[in-house]
Amino acid sequence: SMPSLFHQSASPEPPTAAVLDGDDRTVFEAVAQGAENVDSICLETGLDSGRVMATLTNLQLKSLIRQLSGHQFELRTPRDAGGR
């Protein structure tokens, strides 16, 4: 039997690039690979800074990344969700 794509409870992982497309996916993957500020994400992705910043905001709203001090970003991990 095929595993159900909708069976989420087995995995504690947050949604990942699998549910993203377009700029969201491109920027998410750049951050996943260690690009942590707008300049490095622009270099990595070839997108202009306006698009990168809009996409970073979108990814933060989806709780996929978080902003560190200044203009640095990192992926959120499941253990981040409880803290604040």
All heavy atoms as a GROMACS GRO file, in nm:
protein
  628
    1SER      N    1   0.085  -0.120   0.000
    1SER     CA    2   0.000   0.000   0.000
    1SER      C    3   0.088   0.125   0.000
    1SER      O    4   0.193   0.127   0.063
    1SER     CB    5  -0.090   0.001   0.123
    1SER     OG    6  -0.012   0.011   0.240
    2MET      N    7   0.043   0.227  -0.071
    2MET     CA    8   0.121   0.350  -0.079
    2MET      C    9   0.105   0.429   0.050
    2MET      O   10  -0.005   0.439   0.102
    2MET     CB   11   0.068   0.438  -0.195
    2MET     CG   12   0.092   0.380  -0.332
    2MET     SD   13   0.263   0.400  -0.383
    2MET     CE   14   0.269   0.578  -0.401
    3PRO      N   15   0.216   0.486   0.100
    3PRO     CA   16   0.200   0.572   0.218
    3PRO      C   17   0.122   0.697   0.180
    3PRO      O   18   0.140   0.751   0.072
    3PRO     CB   19   0.343   0.607   0.257
    3PRO     CG   20   0.424   0.582   0.134
    3PRO     CD   21   0.353   0.476   0.056
    4SER      N   22   0.034   0.740   0.265
    4SER     CA   23  -0.048   0.858   0.236
    4SER      C   24   0.035   0.985   0.244
    4SER      O   25   0.111   1.004   0.338
    4SER     CB   26  -0.163   0.868   0.335
    4SER     OG   27  -0.224   0.994   0.324
    5LEU      N   28   0.020   1.070   0.145
    5LEU     CA   29   0.090   1.198   0.147
    5LEU      C   30   0.035   1.289   0.256
    5LEU      O   31   0.098   1.386   0.294
    5LEU     CB   32   0.074   1.269   0.012
    5LEU     CG   33   0.144   1.204  -0.105
    5LEU    CD1   34   0.110   1.277  -0.233
    5LEU    CD2   35   0.295   1.202  -0.083
    6PHE      N   36  -0.084   1.258   0.305
    6PHE     CA   37  -0.148   1.346   0.402
    6PHE      C   38  -0.122   1.303   0.545
    6PHE      O   39  -0.165   1.368   0.637
    6PHE     CB   40  -0.299   1.353   0.375
    6PHE     CG   41  -0.329   1.406   0.238
    6PHE    CD1   42  -0.368   1.321   0.136
    6PHE    CD2   43  -0.313   1.541   0.210
    6PHE    CE1   44  -0.392   1.369   0.009
    6PHE    CE2   45  -0.337   1.590   0.083
    6PHE     CZ   46  -0.377   1.505  -0.018
    7HIS      N   47  -0.050   1.193   0.563
    7HIS     CA   48  -0.024   1.144   0.698
    7HIS      C   49   0.095   1.220   0.753
    7HIS      O   50   0.209   1.187   0.724
    7HIS     CB   51   0.004   0.994   0.696
    7HIS     CG   52   0.018   0.937   0.834
    7HIS    ND1   53  -0.089   0.931   0.921
    7HIS    CD2   54   0.125   0.887   0.900
    7HIS    CE1   55  -0.047   0.878   1.035
    7HIS    NE2   56   0.081   0.851   1.024
    8GLN      N   57   0.070   1.324   0.831
    8GLN     CA   58   0.177   1.413   0.876
    8GLN      C   59   0.229   1.377   1.014
    8GLN      O   60   0.341   1.411   1.047
    8GLN     CB   61   0.124   1.556   0.881
    8GLN     CG   62   0.074   1.605   0.746
    8GLN     CD   63   0.173   1.698   0.679
    8GLN    OE1   64   0.209   1.799   0.734
    8GLN    NE2   65   0.218   1.663   0.561
    9SER      N   66   0.149   1.312   1.096
    9SER     CA   67   0.183   1.299   1.237
    9SER      C   68   0.310   1.217   1.260
    9SER      O   69   0.373   1.230   1.363
    9SER     CB   70   0.067   1.238   1.314
    9SER     OG   71   0.031   1.114   1.257
   10ALA      N   72   0.348   1.134   1.165
   10ALA     CA   73   0.466   1.052   1.183
   10ALA      C   74   0.593   1.136   1.188
   10ALA      O   75   0.691   1.097   1.249
   10ALA     CB   76   0.478   0.950   1.071
   11SER      N   77   0.592   1.251   1.124
   11SER     CA   78   0.712   1.332   1.114
   11SER      C   79   0.696   1.464   1.187
   11SER      O   80   0.601   1.537   1.163
   11SER     CB   81   0.743   1.359   0.967
   11SER     OG   82   0.843   1.457   0.957
   12PRO      N   83   0.790   1.496   1.277
   12PRO     CA   84   0.783   1.623   1.348
   12PRO      C   85   0.840   1.739   1.267
   12PRO      O   86   0.842   1.852   1.313
   12PRO     CB   87   0.869   1.598   1.472
   12PRO     CG   88   0.974   1.503   1.423
   12PRO     CD   89   0.905   1.416   1.320
   13GLU      N   90   0.889   1.710   1.148
   13GLU     CA   91   0.954   1.813   1.068
   13GLU      C   92   0.855   1.923   1.030
   13GLU      O   93   0.739   1.895   1.003
   13GLU     CB   94   1.008   1.751   0.938
   13GLU     CG   95   1.125   1.657   0.961
   13GLU     CD   96   1.247   1.730   1.015
   13GLU    OE1   97   1.294   1.824   0.951
   13GLU    OE2   98   1.291   1.692   1.126
   14PRO      N   99   0.904   2.047   1.022
   14PRO     CA  100   0.819   2.153   0.971
   14PRO      C  101   0.805   2.137   0.820
   14PRO      O  102   0.880   2.060   0.760
   14PRO     CB  103   0.899   2.280   1.003
   14PRO     CG  104   1.041   2.234   1.001
   14PRO     CD  105   1.039   2.093   1.052
   15PRO      N  106   0.712   2.208   0.758
   15PRO     CA  107   0.703   2.201   0.612
   15PRO      C  108   0.836   2.246   0.552
   15PRO      O  109   0.903   2.332   0.607
   15PRO     CB  110   0.591   2.298   0.576
   15PRO     CG  111   0.556   2.371   0.700
   15PRO     CD  112   0.616   2.300   0.817
   16THR      N  113   0.874   2.186   0.443
   16THR     CA  114   1.003   2.218   0.384
   16THR      C  115   0.984   2.263   0.241
   16THR      O  116   0.875   2.290   0.198
   16THR     CB  117   1.095   2.095   0.387
   16THR    OG1  118   1.032   1.992   0.312
   16THR    CG2  119   1.121   2.049   0.529
   17ALA      N  120   1.093   2.265   0.168
   17ALA     CA  121   1.090   2.310   0.029
   17ALA      C  122   0.991   2.231  -0.055
   17ALA      O  123   0.947   2.278  -0.158
   17ALA     CB  124   1.229   2.302  -0.031
   18ALA      N  125   0.954   2.112  -0.009
   18ALA     CA  126   0.860   2.030  -0.084
   18ALA      C  127   0.727   2.102  -0.108
   18ALA      O  128   0.660   2.077  -0.207
   18ALA     CB  129   0.834   1.899  -0.013
   19VAL      N  130   0.688   2.191  -0.016
   19VAL     CA  131   0.559   2.258  -0.029
   19VAL      C  132   0.574   2.398  -0.090
   19VAL      O  133   0.479   2.473  -0.097
   19VAL     CB  134   0.486   2.270   0.106
   19VAL    CG1  135   0.456   2.132   0.161
   19VAL    CG2  136   0.566   2.352   0.205
   20LEU      N  137   0.695   2.433  -0.129
   20LEU     CA  138   0.722   2.567  -0.182
   20LEU      C  139   0.743   2.562  -0.332
   20LEU      O  140   0.778   2.459  -0.388
   20LEU     CB  141   0.849   2.623  -0.117
   20LEU     CG  142   0.843   2.638   0.035
   20LEU    CD1  143   0.980   2.679   0.087
   20LEU    CD2  144   0.738   2.737   0.077
   21ASP      N  145   0.725   2.676  -0.396
   21ASP     CA  146   0.763   2.684  -0.536
   21ASP      C  147   0.811   2.826  -0.568
   21ASP      O  148   0.804   2.915  -0.484
   21ASP     CB  149   0.649   2.642  -0.628
   21ASP     CG  150   0.520   2.716  -0.598
   21ASP    OD1  151   0.527   2.835  -0.559
   21ASP    OD2  152   0.413   2.656  -0.613
   22GLY      N  153   0.863   2.844  -0.687
   22GLY     CA  154   0.908   2.974  -0.730
   22GLY      C  155   1.016   3.030  -0.640
   22GLY      O  156   1.104   2.959  -0.593
   23ASP      N  157   1.007   3.162  -0.614
   23ASP     CA  158   1.108   3.229  -0.534
   23ASP      C  159   1.115   3.171  -0.393
   23ASP      O  160   1.224   3.163  -0.334
   23ASP     CB  161   1.078   3.379  -0.524
   23ASP     CG  162   1.098   3.452  -0.657
   23ASP    OD1  163   1.149   3.392  -0.754
   23ASP    OD2  164   1.061   3.571  -0.664
   24ASP      N  165   1.000   3.133  -0.336
   24ASP     CA  166   1.001   3.078  -0.201
   24ASP      C  167   1.096   2.959  -0.192
   24ASP      O  168   1.177   2.949  -0.101
   24ASP     CB  169   0.860   3.029  -0.160
   24ASP     CG  170   0.767   3.143  -0.119
   24ASP    OD1  171   0.812   3.259  -0.114
   24ASP    OD2  172   0.649   3.115  -0.094
   25ARG      N  173   1.083   2.870  -0.288
   25ARG     CA  174   1.166   2.751  -0.285
   25ARG      C  175   1.313   2.785  -0.308
   25ARG      O  176   1.402   2.734  -0.239
   25ARG     CB  177   1.118   2.652  -0.391
   25ARG     CG  178   1.197   2.523  -0.391
   25ARG     CD  179   1.134   2.418  -0.482
   25ARG     NE  180   1.192   2.289  -0.451
   25ARG     CZ  181   1.128   2.174  -0.460
   25ARG    NH1  182   1.001   2.172  -0.498
   25ARG    NH2  183   1.188   2.061  -0.431
   26THR      N  184   1.338   2.873  -0.405
   26THR     CA  185   1.476   2.912  -0.438
   26THR      C  186   1.545   2.972  -0.317
   26THR      O  187   1.659   2.935  -0.284
   26THR     CB  188   1.473   3.014  -0.553
   26THR    OG1  189   1.406   2.956  -0.665
   26THR    CG2  190   1.614   3.052  -0.596
   27VAL      N  191   1.478   3.065  -0.251
   27VAL     CA  192   1.539   3.134  -0.136
   27VAL      C  193   1.551   3.039  -0.017
   27VAL      O  194   1.653   3.037   0.052
   27VAL     CB  195   1.459   3.261  -0.101
   27VAL    CG1  196   1.506   3.322   0.031
   27VAL    CG2  197   1.471   3.363  -0.214
   28PHE      N  198   1.446   2.959   0.007
   28PHE     CA  199   1.452   2.863   0.117
   28PHE      C  200   1.573   2.771   0.100
   28PHE      O  201   1.648   2.745   0.195
   28PHE     CB  202   1.323   2.780   0.120
   28PHE     CG  203   1.320   2.676   0.229
   28PHE    CD1  204   1.270   2.707   0.354
   28PHE    CD2  205   1.366   2.546   0.205
   28PHE    CE1  206   1.267   2.610   0.455
   28PHE    CE2  207   1.364   2.451   0.306
   28PHE     CZ  208   1.314   2.482   0.431
   29GLU      N  209   1.594   2.722  -0.021
   29GLU     CA  210   1.705   2.629  -0.044
   29GLU      C  211   1.840   2.699  -0.028
   29GLU      O  212   1.935   2.639   0.023
   29GLU     CB  213   1.691   2.562  -0.180
   29GLU     CG  214   1.576   2.462  -0.178
   29GLU     CD  215   1.550   2.391  -0.309
   29GLU    OE1  216   1.600   2.438  -0.414
   29GLU    OE2  217   1.479   2.290  -0.308
   30ALA      N  218   1.848   2.827  -0.066
   30ALA     CA  219   1.972   2.902  -0.046
   30ALA      C  220   2.003   2.915   0.103
   30ALA      O  221   2.117   2.893   0.148
   30ALA     CB  222   1.964   3.040  -0.111
   31VAL      N  223   1.900   2.947   0.183
   31VAL     CA  224   1.919   2.958   0.328
   31VAL      C  225   1.956   2.821   0.386
   31VAL      O  226   2.044   2.810   0.471
   31VAL     CB  227   1.794   3.017   0.396
   31VAL    CG1  228   1.809   3.017   0.549
   31VAL    CG2  229   1.767   3.159   0.346
   32ALA      N  230   1.891   2.717   0.336
   32ALA     CA  231   1.919   2.581   0.384
   32ALA      C  232   2.065   2.544   0.360
   32ALA      O  233   2.125   2.470   0.437
   32ALA     CB  234   1.827   2.481   0.315
   33GLN      N  235   2.123   2.599   0.253
   33GLN     CA  236   2.261   2.567   0.220
   33GLN      C  237   2.361   2.664   0.282
   33GLN      O  238   2.479   2.659   0.253
   33GLN     CB  239   2.277   2.560   0.069
   33GLN     CG  240   2.209   2.434   0.014
   33GLN     CD  241   2.195   2.432  -0.136
   33GLN    OE1  242   2.277   2.489  -0.208
   33GLN    NE2  243   2.091   2.368  -0.184
   34GLY      N  244   2.311   2.754   0.367
   34GLY     CA  245   2.403   2.835   0.446
   34GLY      C  246   2.408   2.983   0.411
   34GLY      O  247   2.479   3.058   0.476
   35ALA      N  248   2.335   3.026   0.307
   35ALA     CA  249   2.330   3.169   0.279
   35ALA      C  250   2.247   3.234   0.389
   35ALA      O  251   2.134   3.194   0.413
   35ALA     CB  252   2.264   3.194   0.143
   36GLU      N  253   2.307   3.331   0.461
   36GLU     CA  254   2.234   3.379   0.579
   36GLU      C  255   2.205   3.528   0.577
   36GLU      O  256   2.149   3.581   0.672
   36GLU     CB  257   2.308   3.342   0.707
   36GLU     CG  258   2.452   3.388   0.708
   36GLU     CD  259   2.528   3.332   0.828
   36GLU    OE1  260   2.486   3.231   0.885
   36GLU    OE2  261   2.630   3.393   0.863
   37ASN      N  262   2.238   3.597   0.469
   37ASN     CA  263   2.197   3.737   0.460
   37ASN      C  264   2.154   3.767   0.317
   37ASN      O  265   2.173   3.685   0.227
   37ASN     CB  266   2.309   3.830   0.508
   37ASN     CG  267   2.436   3.812   0.429
   37ASN    OD1  268   2.435   3.819   0.306
   37ASN    ND2  269   2.547   3.789   0.498
   38VAL      N  270   2.093   3.885   0.300
   38VAL     CA  271   2.034   3.917   0.170
   38VAL      C  272   2.139   3.913   0.059
   38VAL      O  273   2.115   3.858  -0.048
   38VAL     CB  274   1.963   4.055   0.176
   38VAL    CG1  275   1.917   4.098   0.038
   38VAL    CG2  276   1.844   4.048   0.271
   39ASP      N  277   2.257   3.969   0.085
   39ASP     CA  278   2.361   3.971  -0.019
   39ASP      C  279   2.398   3.830  -0.064
   39ASP      O  280   2.408   3.803  -0.185
   39ASP     CB  281   2.487   4.042   0.031
   39ASP     CG  282   2.468   4.194   0.039
   39ASP    OD1  283   2.372   4.245  -0.022
   39ASP    OD2  284   2.550   4.258   0.106
   40SER      N  285   2.421   3.741   0.032
   40SER     CA  286   2.463   3.606  -0.007
   40SER      C  287   2.349   3.530  -0.074
   40SER      O  288   2.372   3.450  -0.166
   40SER     CB  289   2.520   3.528   0.112
   40SER     OG  290   2.427   3.520   0.216
   41ILE      N  291   2.225   3.557  -0.032
   41ILE     CA  292   2.111   3.492  -0.097
   41ILE      C  293   2.097   3.543  -0.241
   41ILE      O  294   2.070   3.466  -0.332
   41ILE     CB  295   1.981   3.515  -0.016
   41ILE    CG1  296   1.993   3.444   0.120
   41ILE    CG2  297   1.860   3.463  -0.092
   41ILE    CD1  298   1.887   3.487   0.221
   42CYS      N  299   2.118   3.675  -0.260
   42CYS     CA  300   2.113   3.730  -0.397
   42CYS      C  301   2.218   3.664  -0.485
   42CYS      O  302   2.190   3.626  -0.600
   42CYS     CB  303   2.137   3.881  -0.395
   42CYS     SG  304   2.002   3.977  -0.327
   43LEU      N  305   2.340   3.650  -0.433
   43LEU     CA  306   2.447   3.586  -0.510
   43LEU      C  307   2.412   3.442  -0.542
   43LEU      O  308   2.433   3.395  -0.654
   43LEU     CB  309   2.578   3.589  -0.430
   43LEU     CG  310   2.653   3.722  -0.428
   43LEU    CD1  311   2.770   3.715  -0.329
   43LEU    CD2  312   2.706   3.755  -0.568
   44GLU      N  313   2.358   3.373  -0.444
   44GLU     CA  314   2.328   3.231  -0.457
   44GLU      C  315   2.216   3.206  -0.557
   44GLU      O  316   2.219   3.110  -0.633
   44GLU     CB  317   2.289   3.177  -0.319
   44GLU     CG  318   2.276   3.027  -0.308
   44GLU     CD  319   2.409   2.956  -0.306
   44GLU    OE1  320   2.510   3.015  -0.261
   44GLU    OE2  321   2.411   2.840  -0.352
   45THR      N  322   2.115   3.295  -0.555
   45THR     CA  323   1.993   3.270  -0.632
   45THR      C  324   1.985   3.346  -0.763
   45THR      O  325   1.907   3.311  -0.851
   45THR     CB  326   1.869   3.309  -0.550
   45THR    OG1  327   1.874   3.450  -0.522
   45THR    CG2  328   1.862   3.231  -0.419
   46GLY      N  329   2.061   3.457  -0.774
   46GLY     CA  330   2.048   3.543  -0.891
   46GLY      C  331   1.927   3.635  -0.888
   46GLY      O  332   1.901   3.705  -0.985
   47LEU      N  333   1.853   3.635  -0.776
   47LEU     CA  334   1.738   3.725  -0.763
   47LEU      C  335   1.784   3.861  -0.713
   47LEU      O  336   1.886   3.871  -0.645
   47LEU     CB  337   1.638   3.667  -0.663
   47LEU     CG  338   1.578   3.531  -0.697
   47LEU    CD1  339   1.493   3.479  -0.580
   47LEU    CD2  340   1.494   3.538  -0.824
   48ASP      N  341   1.707   3.966  -0.744
   48ASP     CA  342   1.744   4.098  -0.693
   48ASP      C  343   1.702   4.111  -0.547
   48ASP      O  344   1.620   4.034  -0.496
   48ASP     CB  345   1.688   4.211  -0.780
   48ASP     CG  346   1.537   4.216  -0.776
   48ASP    OD1  347   1.480   4.246  -0.669
   48ASP    OD2  348   1.475   4.192  -0.881
   49SER      N  349   1.760   4.210  -0.478
   49SER     CA  350   1.742   4.218  -0.333
   49SER      C  351   1.596   4.243  -0.294
   49SER      O  352   1.552   4.193  -0.191
   49SER     CB  353   1.832   4.326  -0.273
   49SER     OG  354   1.802   4.452  -0.330
   50GLY      N  355   1.523   4.316  -0.375
   50GLY     CA  356   1.382   4.339  -0.344
   50GLY      C  357   1.303   4.210  -0.341
   50GLY      O  358   1.223   4.186  -0.249
   51ARG      N  359   1.327   4.126  -0.441
   51ARG     CA  360   1.257   3.996  -0.444
   51ARG      C  361   1.302   3.908  -0.330
   51ARG      O  362   1.221   3.837  -0.269
   51ARG     CB  363   1.282   3.926  -0.578
   51ARG     CG  364   1.183   3.969  -0.684
   51ARG     CD  365   1.215   3.911  -0.819
   51ARG     NE  366   1.178   3.771  -0.832
   51ARG     CZ  367   1.197   3.701  -0.945
   51ARG    NH1  368   1.250   3.759  -1.051
   51ARG    NH2  369   1.162   3.574  -0.951
   52VAL      N  370   1.432   3.910  -0.301
   52VAL     CA  371   1.482   3.827  -0.192
   52VAL      C  372   1.419   3.870  -0.060
   52VAL      O  373   1.372   3.787   0.018
   52VAL     CB  374   1.637   3.834  -0.184
   52VAL    CG1  375   1.688   3.775  -0.052
   52VAL    CG2  376   1.698   3.759  -0.302
   53MET      N  377   1.413   4.002  -0.035
   53MET     CA  378   1.359   4.049   0.092
   53MET      C  379   1.210   4.018   0.104
   53MET      O  380   1.162   3.978   0.210
   53MET     CB  381   1.388   4.197   0.111
   53MET     CG  382   1.537   4.219   0.128
   53MET     SD  383   1.589   4.375   0.202
   53MET     CE  384   1.510   4.494   0.098
   54ALA      N  385   1.136   4.034  -0.007
   54ALA     CA  386   0.993   4.001  -0.004
   54ALA      C  387   0.974   3.852   0.023
   54ALA      O  388   0.885   3.812   0.099
   54ALA     CB  389   0.928   4.038  -0.137
   55THR      N  390   1.059   3.770  -0.038
   55THR     CA  391   1.048   3.624  -0.020
   55THR      C  392   1.086   3.584   0.122
   55THR      O  393   1.022   3.498   0.183
   55THR     CB  394   1.136   3.553  -0.123
   55THR    OG1  395   1.100   3.597  -0.253
   55THR    CG2  396   1.119   3.402  -0.115
   56LEU      N  397   1.190   3.647   0.178
   56LEU     CA  398   1.227   3.619   0.317
   56LEU      C  399   1.112   3.650   0.412
   56LEU      O  400   1.083   3.574   0.505
   56LEU     CB  401   1.351   3.700   0.356
   56LEU     CG  402   1.482   3.654   0.294
   56LEU    CD1  403   1.591   3.758   0.316
   56LEU    CD2  404   1.526   3.519   0.349
   57THR      N  405   1.044   3.761   0.387
   57THR     CA  406   0.929   3.797   0.470
   57THR      C  407   0.821   3.690   0.460
   57THR      O  408   0.764   3.646   0.561
   57THR     CB  409   0.872   3.934   0.427
   57THR    OG1  410   0.974   4.032   0.444
   57THR    CG2  411   0.750   3.972   0.510
   58ASN      N  412   0.796   3.647   0.337
   58ASN     CA  413   0.696   3.544   0.314
   58ASN      C  414   0.732   3.414   0.388
   58ASN      O  415   0.648   3.351   0.452
   58ASN     CB  416   0.686   3.519   0.163
   58ASN     CG  417   0.557   3.452   0.123
   58ASN    OD1  418   0.457   3.462   0.192
   58ASN    ND2  419   0.560   3.385   0.010
   59LEU      N  420   0.859   3.374   0.380
   59LEU     CA  421   0.903   3.252   0.447
   59LEU      C  422   0.895   3.266   0.599
   59LEU      O  423   0.868   3.168   0.669
   59LEU     CB  424   1.046   3.217   0.404
   59LEU     CG  425   1.060   3.173   0.258
   59LEU    CD1  426   1.207   3.162   0.220
   59LEU    CD2  427   0.988   3.042   0.231
   60GLN      N  428   0.918   3.386   0.650
   60GLN     CA  429   0.903   3.408   0.794
   60GLN      C  430   0.756   3.395   0.834
   60GLN      O  431   0.725   3.337   0.939
   60GLN     CB  432   0.956   3.546   0.834
   60GLN     CG  433   1.108   3.553   0.831
   60GLN     CD  434   1.156   3.692   0.868
   60GLN    OE1  435   1.169   3.724   0.985
   60GLN    NE2  436   1.181   3.774   0.768
   61LEU      N  437   0.666   3.448   0.752
   61LEU     CA  438   0.523   3.436   0.781
   61LEU      C  439   0.479   3.290   0.782
   61LEU      O  440   0.388   3.253   0.857
   61LEU     CB  441   0.440   3.515   0.680
   61LEU     CG  442   0.454   3.667   0.689
   61LEU    CD1  443   0.383   3.733   0.572
   61LEU    CD2  444   0.400   3.719   0.821
   62LYS      N  445   0.544   3.209   0.700
   62LYS     CA  446   0.513   3.066   0.697
   62LYS      C  447   0.588   2.988   0.806
   62LYS      O  448   0.580   2.866   0.812
   62LYS     CB  449   0.549   3.008   0.559
   62LYS     CG  450   0.461   3.062   0.447
   62LYS     CD  451   0.501   3.001   0.313
   62LYS     CE  452   0.412   3.058   0.202
   62LYS     NZ  453   0.443   2.996   0.072
   63SER      N  454   0.664   3.061   0.888
   63SER     CA  455   0.742   2.999   0.997
   63SER      C  456   0.844   2.898   0.946
   63SER      O  457   0.873   2.799   1.012
   63SER     CB  458   0.650   2.933   1.101
   63SER     OG  459   0.568   3.031   1.160
   64LEU      N  460   0.898   2.921   0.826
   64LEU     CA  461   1.000   2.832   0.772
   64LEU      C  462   1.141   2.881   0.801
   64LEU      O  463   1.234   2.801   0.809
   64LEU     CB  464   0.981   2.818   0.620
   64LEU     CG  465   0.855   2.742   0.580
   64LEU    CD1  466   0.836   2.747   0.430
   64LEU    CD2  467   0.860   2.599   0.629
   65ILE      N  468   1.156   3.012   0.814
   65ILE     CA  469   1.285   3.067   0.852
   65ILE      C  470   1.261   3.169   0.963
   65ILE      O  471   1.148   3.209   0.987
   65ILE     CB  472   1.359   3.135   0.734
   65ILE    CG1  473   1.282   3.257   0.684
   65ILE    CG2  474   1.386   3.035   0.622
   65ILE    CD1  475   1.360   3.341   0.584
   66ARG      N  476   1.369   3.209   1.028
   66ARG     CA  477   1.356   3.318   1.124
   66ARG      C  478   1.473   3.413   1.106
   66ARG      O  479   1.579   3.375   1.057
   66ARG     CB  480   1.353   3.265   1.266
   66ARG     CG  481   1.477   3.191   1.307
   66ARG     CD  482   1.464   3.144   1.450
   66ARG     NE  483   1.588   3.077   1.490
   66ARG     CZ  484   1.612   3.039   1.614
   66ARG    NH1  485   1.524   3.062   1.709
   66ARG    NH2  486   1.725   2.979   1.644
   67GLN      N  487   1.450   3.537   1.146
   67GLN     CA  488   1.555   3.637   1.136
   67GLN      C  489   1.633   3.640   1.265
   67GLN      O  490   1.576   3.642   1.374
   67GLN     CB  491   1.492   3.775   1.108
   67GLN     CG  492   1.598   3.880   1.083
   67GLN     CD  493   1.540   4.007   1.021
   67GLN    OE1  494   1.421   4.015   0.997
   67GLN    NE2  495   1.626   4.102   0.993
   68LEU      N  496   1.764   3.637   1.252
   68LEU     CA  497   1.851   3.651   1.368
   68LEU      C  498   1.879   3.800   1.386
   68LEU      O  499   1.820   3.884   1.320
   68LEU     CB  500   1.980   3.573   1.343
   68LEU     CG  501   1.959   3.424   1.311
   68LEU    CD1  502   2.090   3.358   1.276
   68LEU    CD2  503   1.892   3.354   1.428
   69SER      N  504   1.973   3.833   1.473
   69SER     CA  505   2.006   3.974   1.491
   69SER      C  506   2.055   4.033   1.360
   69SER      O  507   2.118   3.965   1.279
   69SER     CB  508   2.114   3.988   1.599
   69SER     OG  509   2.227   3.914   1.562
   70GLY      N  510   2.023   4.160   1.338
   70GLY     CA  511   2.063   4.223   1.214
   70GLY      C  512   1.986   4.165   1.098
   70GLY      O  513   1.868   4.140   1.109
   71HIS      N  514   2.054   4.142   0.988
   71HIS     CA  515   1.985   4.094   0.868
   71HIS      C  516   2.028   3.952   0.835
   71HIS      O  517   2.050   3.919   0.720
   71HIS     CB  518   2.012   4.188   0.751
   71HIS     CG  519   1.945   4.321   0.769
   71HIS    ND1  520   1.810   4.339   0.748
   71HIS    CD2  521   1.995   4.439   0.810
   71HIS    CE1  522   1.780   4.465   0.774
   71HIS    NE2  523   1.890   4.528   0.813
   72GLN      N  524   2.042   3.870   0.937
   72GLN     CA  525   2.079   3.731   0.914
   72GLN      C  526   1.958   3.642   0.934
   72GLN      O  527   1.871   3.670   1.017
   72GLN     CB  528   2.191   3.688   1.009
   72GLN     CG  529   2.323   3.756   0.974
   72GLN     CD  530   2.438   3.683   1.037
   72GLN    OE1  531   2.442   3.664   1.159
   72GLN    NE2  532   2.532   3.641   0.957
   73PHE      N  533   1.955   3.535   0.857
   73PHE     CA  534   1.840   3.446   0.858
   73PHE      C  535   1.887   3.302   0.873
   73PHE      O  536   1.998   3.268   0.835
   73PHE     CB  537   1.761   3.459   0.727
   73PHE     CG  538   1.705   3.596   0.709
   73PHE    CD1  539   1.780   3.696   0.649
   73PHE    CD2  540   1.578   3.627   0.754
   73PHE    CE1  541   1.729   3.824   0.635
   73PHE    CE2  542   1.526   3.754   0.740
   73PHE     CZ  543   1.602   3.853   0.681
   74GLU      N  544   1.803   3.219   0.929
   74GLU     CA  545   1.831   3.076   0.935
   74GLU      C  546   1.699   3.001   0.927
   74GLU      O  547   1.592   3.058   0.949
   74GLU     CB  548   1.906   3.039   1.063
   74GLU     CG  549   1.821   3.053   1.188
   74GLU     CD  550   1.890   3.001   1.314
   74GLU    OE1  551   2.012   2.982   1.312
   74GLU    OE2  552   1.818   2.981   1.414
   75LEU      N  553   1.709   2.873   0.895
   75LEU     CA  554   1.590   2.790   0.894
   75LEU      C  555   1.541   2.774   1.036
   75LEU      O  556   1.620   2.766   1.129
   75LEU     CB  557   1.620   2.650   0.838
   75LEU     CG  558   1.670   2.641   0.694
   75LEU    CD1  559   1.671   2.496   0.652
   75LEU    CD2  560   1.587   2.724   0.599
   76ARG      N  561   1.409   2.767   1.052
   76ARG     CA  562   1.353   2.730   1.182
   76ARG      C  563   1.360   2.579   1.194
   76ARG      O  564   1.343   2.507   1.096
   76ARG     CB  565   1.208   2.773   1.192
   76ARG     CG  566   1.191   2.923   1.206
   76ARG     CD  567   1.045   2.957   1.221
   76ARG     NE  568   0.994   2.903   1.345
   76ARG     CZ  569   0.972   2.976   1.456
   76ARG    NH1  570   0.998   3.104   1.457
   76ARG    NH2  571   0.924   2.919   1.564
   77THR      N  572   1.384   2.530   1.314
   77THR     CA  573   1.381   2.387   1.338
   77THR      C  574   1.262   2.359   1.429
   77THR      O  575   1.211   2.450   1.494
   77THR     CB  576   1.511   2.340   1.404
   77THR    OG1  577   1.524   2.410   1.528
   77THR    CG2  578   1.631   2.370   1.315
   78PRO      N  579   1.219   2.233   1.436
   78PRO     CA  580   1.102   2.203   1.520
   78PRO      C  581   1.118   2.252   1.664
   78PRO      O  582   1.024   2.299   1.724
   78PRO     CB  583   1.094   2.051   1.514
   78PRO     CG  584   1.155   2.015   1.384
   78PRO     CD  585   1.265   2.117   1.362
   79ARG      N  586   1.241   2.250   1.718
   79ARG     CA  587   1.257   2.291   1.858
   79ARG      C  588   1.241   2.441   1.877
   79ARG      O  589   1.223   2.487   1.988
   79ARG     CB  590   1.390   2.243   1.912
   79ARG     CG  591   1.511   2.311   1.852
   79ARG     CD  592   1.638   2.264   1.920
   79ARG     NE  593   1.754   2.325   1.854
   79ARG     CZ  594   1.812   2.278   1.745
   79ARG    NH1  595   1.765   2.166   1.689
   79ARG    NH2  596   1.914   2.339   1.690
   80ASP      N  597   1.248   2.520   1.768
   80ASP     CA  598   1.228   2.664   1.782
   80ASP      C  599   1.082   2.697   1.815
   80ASP      O  600   1.054   2.800   1.873
   80ASP     CB  601   1.259   2.738   1.651
   80ASP     CG  602   1.406   2.731   1.616
   80ASP    OD1  603   1.489   2.721   1.710
   80ASP    OD2  604   1.437   2.735   1.497
   81ALA      N  605   0.992   2.612   1.773
   81ALA     CA  606   0.850   2.648   1.774
   81ALA      C  607   0.801   2.677   1.915
   81ALA      O  608   0.718   2.764   1.936
   81ALA     CB  609   0.768   2.536   1.709
   82GLY      N  610   0.850   2.603   2.016
   82GLY     CA  611   0.800   2.621   2.151
   82GLY      C  612   0.856   2.745   2.219
   82GLY      O  613   0.791   2.803   2.303
   83GLY      N  614   0.975   2.787   2.185
   83GLY     CA  615   1.042   2.894   2.256
   83GLY      C  616   0.995   3.031   2.214
   83GLY      O  617   0.929   3.048   2.114
   84ARG      N  618   1.025   3.130   2.296
   84ARG     CA  619   1.010   3.272   2.261
   84ARG      C  620   1.030   3.354   2.386
   84ARG      O  621   0.979   3.319   2.490
   84ARG     CB  622   0.872   3.301   2.201
   84ARG     CG  623   0.866   3.445   2.150
   84ARG     CD  624   0.763   3.461   2.041
   84ARG     NE  625   0.807   3.401   1.914
   84ARG     CZ  626   0.881   3.467   1.826
   84ARG    NH1  627   0.921   3.590   1.845
   84ARG    NH2  628   0.916   3.409   1.713
   0.00000   0.00000   0.00000
